[in-house]
């Protein structure tokens, strides 16, 4: 009998603190707190998914850019764009430019006329480091004061 490839999924978790994501102002960037998976750094795929709840009525073409920062796998992290490890909203032009230049987008979520004000997203990161940070940039429209959710889970492909 030939070996079969199967995925071993870890239970889903939510990014717990979204305080600064709710009501994220247009043009600003939200940063999650550092997420730490040091208990099992062998997971090869990280899946991140969620919903972004837009404030009021969006305009056709409003979008959100999602960025992913990998830690450097050392005891004292050195983050791109000199990120902190706490949840925050970046609003200064210099910091926003640093993030845009140093951390490439992994997904863009665009609103189209006729859709509701909740945008869904999902993407995978291959070979994530044990520590990571998610960033979301609002382009054209602020987020609502509540309702946005972000989840993640790890998976390890296994040969059985």
GUDOVO-730389 format. One record per residue: residue number from 1; residue in one letter; x, y, z of N, C-alpha, C in turn. Coordinates in steps of 0.1 Angstrom, whole numbers, plus 5000, padded with zeros to 4 digits. Example, Ala and Ser with C-alpha at 12.3 -4.5 7.8 and 13.67 -1.06 7.14 Angstrom:
BEGIN
ATOM seq type n_px n_py n_pz ca_px ca_py ca_pz c_px c_py c_pz
ATOM   1    a 5132 4943 5078  5123  4955  5078 5132 4967 5078
ATOM   2    s 5128 4978 5071  5137  4989  5071 5129 5000 5079
REM end
This chain:
BEGIN
ATOM seq type n_px n_py n_pz ca_px ca_py ca_pz c_px c_py c_pz
ATOM   1    x 5008 4988 5000  5000  5000  5000 5009 5012 5000
ATOM   2    x 5006 5022 4991  5014  5034  4990 5011 5043 5002
ATOM   3    x 5020 5051 5005  5018  5061  5016 5009 5072 5011
ATOM   4    x 5001 5078 5020  4992  5088  5016 4996 5101 5024
ATOM   5    x 4995 5112 5017  4997  5125  5023 4985 5130 5030
ATOM   6    x 4986 5134 5043  4974  5139  5050 4979 5151 5058
ATOM   7    x 4970 5160 5060  4973  5172  5068 4969 5170 5083
ATOM   8    x 4978 5174 5092  4975  5174  5106 4972 5189 5110
ATOM   9    x 4959 5192 5112  4956  5206  5116 4956 5208 5131
ATOM  10    x 4961 5219 5135  4961  5223  5149 4947 5231 5151
ATOM  11    x 4942 5230 5163  4929  5237  5165 4930 5252 5162
ATOM  12    x 4919 5258 5156  4919  5272  5152 4920 5280 5165
ATOM  13    x 4926 5292 5163  4927  5302  5174 4923 5316 5168
ATOM  14    x 4919 5325 5177  4916  5338  5172 4927 5348 5177
ATOM  15    x 4930 5358 5169  4939  5369  5174 4930 5376 5184
ATOM  16    x 4934 5375 5197  4926  5379  5208 4924 5394 5209
ATOM  17    x 4934 5402 5206  4933  5417  5208 4931 5424 5195
ATOM  18    x 4919 5429 5193  4916  5437  5180 4912 5451 5183
ATOM  19    x 4916 5456 5195  4911  5469  5199 4914 5480 5189
ATOM  20    x 4926 5481 5184  4930  5491  5174 4926 5488 5160
ATOM  21    x 4922 5475 5157  4917  5472  5144 4903 5478 5143
ATOM  22    x 4895 5476 5153  4881  5482  5153 4883 5497 5152
ATOM  23    x 4876 5503 5143  4876  5518  5140 4890 5522 5133
ATOM  24    x 4897 5513 5127  4909  5516  5120 4906 5527 5110
ATOM  25    x 4914 5538 5111  4911  5550  5102 4917 5547 5088
ATOM  26    x 4910 5553 5079  4915  5552  5065 4929 5557 5064
ATOM  27    x 4937 5550 5057  4951  5553  5055 4961 5548 5066
ATOM  28    x 4955 5544 5077  4964  5539  5088 4966 5524 5087
ATOM  29    x 4975 5518 5095  4979  5504  5094 4977 5499 5109
ATOM  30    x 4969 5488 5110  4968  5481  5122 4978 5470 5123
ATOM  31    x 4984 5468 5135  4994  5457  5137 4989 5448 5148
ATOM  32    x 4989 5435 5146  4985  5426  5157 4997 5425 5167
ATOM  33    x 4994 5420 5179  5004  5417  5188 5012 5405 5182
ATOM  34    x 5024 5403 5187  5032  5392  5182 5025 5379 5185
ATOM  35    x 5024 5370 5176  5018  5357  5178 5030 5347 5179
ATOM  36    x 5029 5338 5189  5040  5330  5192 5036 5315 5192
ATOM  37    x 5043 5307 5183  5040  5293  5181 5053 5285 5185
ATOM  38    x 5060 5289 5195  5072  5283  5199 5070 5268 5204
ATOM  39    x 5058 5265 5208  5056  5251  5213 5057 5241 5202
ATOM  40    x 5054 5244 5190  5055  5235  5179 5060 5242 5166
ATOM  41    x 5072 5245 5165  5077  5253  5153 5079 5245 5141
ATOM  42    x 5074 5232 5141  5076  5223  5129 5064 5225 5120
ATOM  43    x 5054 5232 5123  5042  5234  5114 5047 5241 5102
ATOM  44    x 5043 5236 5090  5048  5241  5078 5039 5251 5071
ATOM  45    x 5027 5251 5075  5017  5261  5068 5009 5268 5079
ATOM  46    x 5008 5281 5077  4999  5289  5086 4988 5294 5078
ATOM  47    x 4975 5291 5082  4964  5297  5075 4958 5308 5083
ATOM  48    x 4956 5319 5077  4949  5331  5084 4937 5334 5076
ATOM  49    x 4926 5336 5083  4913  5340  5077 4905 5349 5086
ATOM  50    x 4896 5356 5080  4887  5364  5089 4878 5373 5081
ATOM  51    x 4872 5382 5088  4863  5392  5081 4866 5406 5086
ATOM  52    x 4865 5416 5077  4867  5430  5081 4854 5437 5079
ATOM  53    x 4849 5443 5090  4836  5450  5090 4839 5465 5087
ATOM  54    x 4834 5469 5075  4836  5483  5071 4826 5492 5078
ATOM  55    x 4830 5505 5080  4822  5515  5086 4813 5521 5076
ATOM  56    x 4801 5524 5079  4791  5531  5070 4790 5524 5056
ATOM  57    x 4789 5532 5046  4787  5527  5032 4800 5529 5025
ATOM  58    x 4807 5517 5021  4819  5519  5013 4817 5524 4999
ATOM  59    x 4828 5528 4993  4828  5533  4979 4834 5522 4971
ATOM  60    x 4829 5520 4959  4835  5510  4950 4850 5512 4949
ATOM  61    x 4858 5501 4951  4872  5502  4950 4879 5504 4963
ATOM  62    x 4872 5506 4974  4879  5507  4987 4885 5493 4989
ATOM  63    x 4897 5493 4995  4904  5480  4997 4912 5481 5010
ATOM  64    x 4916 5469 5014  4925  5467  5026 4937 5458 5021
ATOM  65    x 4949 5462 5025  4961  5454  5022 4965 5447 5035
ATOM  66    x 4967 5434 5033  4972  5425  5045 4986 5422 5043
ATOM  67    x 4994 5424 5053  5009  5422  5053 5012 5412 5064
ATOM  68    x 5023 5405 5062  5027  5394  5072 5042 5396 5075
ATOM  69    x 5045 5398 5088  5059  5399  5092 5064 5387 5100
ATOM  70    x 5074 5380 5095  5079  5368  5102 5090 5373 5112
ATOM  71    x 5090 5367 5123  5101  5370  5133 5114 5364 5128
ATOM  72    x 5125 5367 5134  5138  5363  5129 5143 5350 5136
ATOM  73    x 5134 5344 5145  5137  5331  5151 5149 5332 5162
ATOM  74    x 5151 5344 5167  5161  5346  5177 5155 5351 5190
ATOM  75    x 5161 5349 5201  5156  5353  5214 5152 5368 5214
ATOM  76    x 5159 5376 5208  5156  5390  5208 5152 5394 5193
ATOM  77    x 5139 5395 5191  5134  5397  5177 5139 5410 5171
ATOM  78    x 5142 5410 5158  5144  5422  5150 5134 5422 5140
ATOM  79    x 5124 5431 5141  5112  5431  5132 5115 5441 5121
ATOM  80    x 5110 5438 5109  5111  5448  5098 5103 5460 5102
ATOM  81    x 5108 5472 5097  5101  5485  5100 5101 5488 5114
ATOM  82    x 5110 5481 5122  5111  5483  5136 5098 5482 5144
ATOM  83    x 5090 5472 5140  5077  5470  5147 5079 5467 5161
ATOM  84    x 5069 5470 5169  5069  5466  5183 5062 5452 5184
ATOM  85    x 5060 5446 5195  5054  5433  5196 5040 5434 5202
ATOM  86    x 5034 5446 5203  5021  5448  5208 5011 5453 5198
ATOM  87    x 4999 5451 5200  4988  5455  5191 4988 5470 5191
ATOM  88    x 4987 5476 5179  4987  5491  5178 4981 5495 5164
ATOM  89    x 4979 5508 5163  4975  5514  5150 4986 5524 5147
ATOM  90    x 4992 5522 5135  5002  5532  5130 4995 5543 5122
ATOM  91    x 4998 5555 5125  4992  5566  5119 5002 5577 5114
ATOM  92    x 5014 5576 5117  5024  5586  5112 5029 5582 5098
ATOM  93    x 5031 5592 5090  5034  5590  5076 5047 5582 5074
ATOM  94    x 5057 5585 5082  5070  5579  5081 5069 5564 5085
ATOM  95    x 5062 5561 5095  5061  5547  5099 5053 5539 5089
ATOM  96    x 5042 5545 5084  5034  5538  5073 5043 5535 5061
ATOM  97    x 5051 5545 5057  5059  5543  5046 5070 5532 5048
ATOM  98    x 5075 5532 5060  5085  5521  5063 5078 5507 5062
ATOM  99    x 5066 5506 5067  5059  5493  5067 5056 5490 5052
ATOM 100    x 5051 5499 5044  5048  5497  5030 5061 5493 5022
ATOM 101    x 5072 5498 5025  5084  5495  5018 5091 5483 5023
ATOM 102    x 5089 5479 5035  5097  5467  5041 5089 5454 5042
ATOM 103    x 5076 5455 5042  5068  5443  5044 5058 5442 5032
ATOM 104    x 5061 5433 5023  5053  5432  5011 5039 5427 5014
ATOM 105    x 5029 5431 5006  5015  5426  5008 5014 5411 5005
ATOM 106    x 5005 5404 5013  5002  5390  5010 4988 5388 5004
ATOM 107    x 4980 5398 5006  4966  5397  5001 4960 5411 5001
ATOM 108    x 4952 5414 4991  4944  5427  4990 4930 5423 4989
ATOM 109    x 4921 5429 4997  4907  5426  4997 4900 5439 4993
ATOM 110    x 4893 5438 4981  4886  5449  4975 4871 5448 4976
ATOM 111    x 4865 5460 4979  4850  5461  4980 4845 5465 4966
ATOM 112    x 4834 5458 4962  4827  5461  4949 4813 5465 4952
ATOM 113    x 4808 5474 4943  4794  5478  4944 4785 5466 4945
ATOM 114    x 4775 5466 4954  4766  5455  4955 4769 5445 4966
ATOM 115    x 4781 5446 4971  4785  5437  4982 4781 5443 4995
ATOM 116    x 4780 5435 5005  4777  5441  5018 4790 5446 5024
ATOM 117    x 4789 5452 5036  4801  5459  5042 4810 5450 5050
ATOM 118    x 4808 5437 5048  4817  5427  5054 4826 5420 5044
ATOM 119    x 4839 5422 5045  4848  5416  5035 4855 5404 5042
ATOM 120    x 4856 5393 5035  4862  5381  5040 4876 5379 5033
ATOM 121    x 4885 5373 5040  4898  5370  5034 4903 5357 5040
ATOM 122    x 4913 5351 5032  4920  5339  5037 4932 5338 5029
ATOM 123    x 4943 5334 5035  4956  5331  5028 4964 5322 5037
ATOM 124    x 4974 5316 5030  4984  5307  5037 4998 5312 5036
ATOM 125    x 5005 5310 5047  5019  5314  5047 5027 5300 5048
ATOM 126    x 5036 5298 5039  5044  5286  5039 5056 5288 5047
ATOM 127    x 5059 5278 5055  5071  5279  5064 5072 5291 5073
ATOM 128    x 5061 5294 5081  5062  5306  5089 5072 5304 5101
ATOM 129    x 5078 5314 5105  5086  5314  5117 5077 5312 5129
ATOM 130    x 5083 5309 5141  5075  5307  5153 5068 5320 5157
ATOM 131    x 5074 5331 5155  5068  5344  5159 5064 5352 5146
ATOM 132    x 5052 5358 5146  5048  5366  5135 5038 5376 5139
ATOM 133    x 5037 5386 5130  5028  5397  5132 5020 5399 5119
ATOM 134    x 5007 5402 5120  4998  5405  5109 4995 5420 5109
ATOM 135    x 4995 5426 5097  4992  5440  5096 4981 5442 5085
ATOM 136    x 4973 5452 5088  4962  5455  5078 4961 5470 5076
ATOM 137    x 4962 5473 5063  4962  5488  5060 4948 5491 5053
ATOM 138    x 4942 5501 5058  4929  5506  5053 4932 5516 5041
ATOM 139    x 4926 5514 5030  4928  5522  5018 4914 5526 5013
ATOM 140    x 4909 5538 5016  4897  5543  5011 4885 5543 5021
ATOM 141    x 4886 5535 5031  4875  5534  5040 4879 5529 5054
ATOM 142    x 4874 5535 5065  4877  5531  5078 4869 5518 5081
ATOM 143    x 4874 5511 5092  4867  5499  5096 4857 5503 5107
ATOM 144    x 4847 5494 5109  4836  5497  5119 4842 5495 5133
ATOM 145    x 4835 5500 5143  4839  5500  5157 4839 5486 5163
ATOM 146    x 4832 5476 5156  4832  5462  5161 4828 5453 5149
ATOM 147    x 4830 5440 5151  4826  5431  5141 4837 5424 5133
ATOM 148    x 4849 5430 5132  4860  5423  5125 4865 5411 5133
ATOM 149    x 4869 5400 5126  4874  5388  5133 4886 5383 5125
ATOM 150    x 4896 5378 5132  4907  5372  5126 4911 5359 5133
ATOM 151    x 4912 5348 5125  4915  5335  5131 4928 5330 5124
ATOM 152    x 4934 5320 5130  4945  5313  5124 4946 5299 5129
ATOM 153    x 4953 5290 5121  4956  5277  5125 4968 5272 5117
ATOM 154    x 4975 5263 5123  4987  5257  5117 4984 5243 5111
ATOM 155    x 4991 5239 5101  4990  5226  5096 5004 5220 5092
ATOM 156    x 5005 5207 5095  5017  5200  5091 5013 5189 5082
ATOM 157    x 5017 5189 5069  5015  5178  5060 5023 5166 5065
ATOM 158    x 5016 5154 5065  5023  5142  5070 5021 5131 5060
ATOM 159    x 5031 5122 5059  5030  5111  5051 5026 5099 5059
ATOM 160    x 5015 5092 5056  5010  5081  5064 5008 5069 5056
REM end
